[in-house]
Amino acid sequence: MTGAGSLDAARRVLAARRADIVRRYSASGTGIGRPDPTGPYVITVYVTDPALVPNGPERVDGVHLHFVLTGPFRAGPR
């Protein structure tokens, strides 16, 4: 897959726009995922408040965003 749903596209967009995505959605974190194993790759946006999840589909530079409601991330002991 080489289009907007490809792994390469998701990596490229996330590398270029991570700070924008985090700021725009008050995200706790981001990543790349494939919610449907036969579907496109997406940028996963982790948020801590349900009010931060948009009502409709969102894309950044053609790549879909997938929102996951989570608690805050904390660094653990090493």
N, C-alpha and C positions, 0 to 999 in steps of 0.2 A: 504494500500500500504506500503510495507516495503523496497522496493528497492531504487535505486538512486533518483527516482522521488517522494519519500515519504516526508511528512512534517518533520518527524524525521531526515531523512538524510539531508535535506536542513538546518535544525536547527544545526545539529552536524557540518556540513562542514562550515557553516557561523561562528559559534562560534570559530572554530579552525583556520579558514583561513581569517577572515575579514581583518586583517591588510595587509596580502599579496594581497588580491583582491584590496583593496583601493590603495595600492602602485602601483601595476602592471598596473591598468587602470586609475590612477589619478582620482578616483571616488570621487564624492561629498558625496555619501552615499550609503548604501546597505540595502537590506531588503529581505524578502521572499514573493514570489507571486505565483500566478497561472493564467497566462495569458489566458489559455483556461480552463474554469471551469471543464471540464472532463479530462484535461491533467495532467501532472506531476507538482509538485511544483518546483520552480526554485529560484535561487538567483538573485534578481533584483539589477542591478548595475546602479546607477545614475551618469551620466557624463554631463559636461557642454559644451563639444566641440564635434561636429560630427566626427572629425578626430580620436577621442578616441574609437569610436565604431568599433570593429573588423568586417572584411568583412564576415567571416564565423562563424559557431557555435563554441562556447567556453564552456568548462566544467572545473570544479574543483572537483577533487575526485569523478568524475562520475555525479555530479549534474550540470545541464545546467545553464548557465548564460543568463539572459535576460537584455539587455541594454536599458535604457530610457534616452533620451536627456532632460535635465532640466536646469534651471537656478541655481545659487548658493543658498545653504540653508543659512538662517539667523535666528538667535534666535529672537523671538518676545518678546514684553513686557509681563510681568506676571501680 
